[in-house]
């Protein structure tokens, strides 16, 4: 018998609360705000990973539901993810499932009190995207700032900075380096290496295996990597198999990558299972990697 949605959510909430409490004292945390894909799963919001350092938050990708997940994380003790604190966003690429939450992260934190514009860092095309979202919500901005709503006039917009491979952002808490990955032609998909005072974190972005950058990943503390189940993949029709094998990474391949990179912790996200189970996925990875491997969950803290 399948668990009801409410019961499944209750179990996940208890698991998340434990994970949040156990991680609160860490200076740097990886918080998964969305581990899903374009396929709508009520328990997995769209792709979004937060790196928090003290009370600073650095958001990677903005899939649907990210602001609600940030609020949930804040209510469970992650102070950096207070919605009005969401000021820095980094995009790995411009696929809709990674960017469709852009209006949400621009305007909801503003309504909740953010005073400065959202800073958006992304590949070529990001400025075009941000400019059009700003313009599309012009009527909303005008209505909120010219009526009775007690709201500031500065926080309801975004400013874009486009980057290429190399260091794309640095402040006193983090150094973020972008590296190219394999996720289609005609644009520039990236992943990120984030270095803080106590951790090195790699976020793969969407990608098929990309061995040219693995030296950069070696011995990181946390590797957050996308994945699909080989068992589920084998059930797909040939057209989808051609697509996914060119654009994404199987559990078996990810185990081979992790064995080469040797992360202290491997966290899987952007999960494509197609009827396979999380146990199936872990078993695929463990064919080649015997280290710490976790199937990422929304609101998991690592």
N, C-alpha and C positions, 0 to 999 in steps of 0.2 A: 504494500500500500504506500502511495506517495505521501510525503509530509505535506500538510497544508502550507500555503505561502506564509501565513501568520506565524505558524510554529517554526518554519525554517528561518524566518527573520528573527524570531526570539532566540533561537540557538546561535545564530550568527552574532546577534547583539551581545550575548553573554561572552562569546569568544573574543569579540572585538574589545569589550570592556576590559577583559583580562590583559589583552595585548597592549592596550593603551596604558593601563596602570603600570605594567612592567617596564614600559619604555619611557616614562615621563622624565626620568632623571638623566637621560642621555642628552648631551649637548646637541648632537646632530641626529635627526630622525628622518627616515623615509616613510611617508604616509601615502598609502594608495587610496586615492579618492575615486578612482574608476579603473576597473580591470577588464572591462568589456570590449566589444567590437561593434561594428555596425548592426549586428543582430541584437534585437531588443530583449535583454534579460532583466527582469525586475530587480534581481539581486546584484547586478553588475552595471554600474553606470559607465559612461563612455570613457575613453582613455584619458587618464589624468594622474600624475604622480607629483606629490609635494615633497620638497626637501625643506626641512625646518632647521634653523640654527638659532637657538635661543628663542626670541620672539619674532624672528624674521622668517618669512615664507617665500619660497621660490617655486612657482607652479610650472610644471612641464605638461603641455598640451591641455586642451580645454574641451573635453567631450561633454555630452549632455549630462546634467545632474551634478556638476562639480561643486557649485556653490552650496547646494544643500548638503553634500557630503562634507564640505569644509565646515559648515556649521555643526554638523553632527560630531566631527572630530574635535571641534572647539568645546562643545558641551561635554565631551568625554576627557577633557584635560589638556588638549594641545592648544596652548594659548596663541601660538603663532598663526593659527588658522581661523582666528576671529575674522569674520567676513570683511570688515572694514580695513583689515590689514593686508588684503590681497592686492598688491601693487606691482608685482613683477611676474610676467608670464613669458615662457620660452616655448616656442613651437618647433617640433621636430620636422614637420612637413604639413602640407595644407589640405590633406584629405579631410572630407567633411566630418567624419567621426572624431577627428582630433581638434576641430576648430568650431564646431557648431555651437559650443557653449560660449563663444566670444562675446555676444551681446550680454549674456548673463554675468560674466565676470567684469565687464565694463560697467554695467548699470546697477546691478543689485548691490555691490559694495558701496557705490555712491549713495544710493538710497539709504544704506545703513550707516553712512557717515564718513566714507572715505573722502578726503579733501584733495588729493593729488590725482592727476590722470594715471590710468593704468599704463605701465611701460611694457610694450610687447616686443620681444626679440624673436626674429624668425628668418627663414630663408627668403630668397628672392620671391616677390609676390605678396609678402606680408604687408607692406605699406599700402598696396592696392586694396587688400582685404580690409584692413583697419579703416582706411579712408571711407570705404563704402558703408561699413557698419556705422561709423560715426554719422554719416549723412543720412542713412536710413532711419535713424532714431532721432532725427532733428526735431520732429513734432513733439516727441516725448520730452526731450531736453527743454524745449521752449515752454511746454505746459508746466513742467515741474519748477522751472526757475522764474516764471512770470506770473504764477498764481499765488495761492495761499500757502503752498507747501514750504515749510521751513528747511530749505536745503541749500547747500553751498553751490556756487556756480562753476567750480573748478574740477570736481572729481568725476564728472559724467562724460568723460571722453577717454580715448586711448591715443598713445603716441608710439609709432613704430620705429624700430631700428632693425635693419636687415644685416645679416652677417654671412660670411663664408666660413670655410674650415679654419679652425684656430681658436684662440681665446676670444669669446664673444661677450663676456661680462666678468667683471671683477669688482669686489668691494672688500671691506674689512673682514667679512665673514666667509665669503666663498670665492672660488675661481672656477668659472664654467668654460669648458673647452668643447667646441663643436667638432664632430668628425663625420665625414661622409659615409653613408650606408647604401645598401642595395635595395631600393624600393621603387622601381619604375624609372622610366626614361622621361626626359623633357622637363624635369624640375630637379630640385636639389634637396633630397631627404637627408636628415642628419640624426645623430644621436649625441648624447652629452656625457662628458666626464666632469663630475663635480667634486672639487677638493675643498675640504674645510679643515679646521684645526685638528679634528680628531677622526675624520673618515674620508675615504675616497669611494665615490659612488659612480657607477656607470649605468646610464639609462640608454638602452639600445635604440629606442624608437622602433618603428616598423621596418623590418629588414629580413632578407634572406642572409645566409652566411656571408660574412664580409671579412675574410682573413687579413686583409691589409691593415686593419686597425686593431688587431688583437694584442699587439705589443703594448698599446696604450691602456688596455684593460687589465693587464696582468696584476694579480694579487690585490685587486680592489677589495674593499670591505663588503660592498653589496653590489651585485650585478642584477639589475632589473631588466629582464629580457622578455620580449614577446615570444609566443610559441603556439604551434598547433599540434594536435595529437596525430601521430602517424596512423594509429588505429582508425580514428575517425576519417582521416584523409583517404584511406584506402576504400572507403565507401562512396566517395564523391565521384561525380561523373568526370570524364577526361578533360573537358574544358576547364572546369574549376580546379582540377589537379594541376593543369599547366599554369594557371594563374597563381595559385597558392605556393607552388614549389618555387616559382620565380620571385615571389614578393615577400615570403614569410619563412619561418624557421621551424622545422619539426622538432618534436621532443627528442628524437634520437640525435639529430644534428646538434641540438642545444647541449646535450650531454657531452658530445665531442668537443664543442666550444668551451664548455666549463672545465673539462679536463685539461685543456690547453691553457686557459686563462687563470684557473685556480682562484676563484673568488672565495672569500670567507663565507659568504652566504649568496645563494642563487635564489632570486624571487621571480616567479613566472607571472606574466601579465598579458593583457590582450589575448585572452584564452579562447582558442577555437577548438572545441571538443567534438562537435558533430556526433553526439551520442556516446562518445567514450567517456570514461570517468576520470576524476582527478587521480585516482590510484593508477589507472592505466597510464596517464601522463607521467607521473613520477617514475613508474617502472621503465618507461621509455628513456627518460633522462638517466636513470641509474644503470642502464646498460653500459654507459661510459664514464659516469661521474658519481663518485661515492661520497661527495661532500654534503654540506648542509643545503638542502633544496626545499623550497616552500612554494606551494601553489598560492599565488597572491589572492587575497580577498579584499573587497572594498572595506576601507577603514582599518586594514591591517597596518601595523607599525613595525618597522624593521630597523 
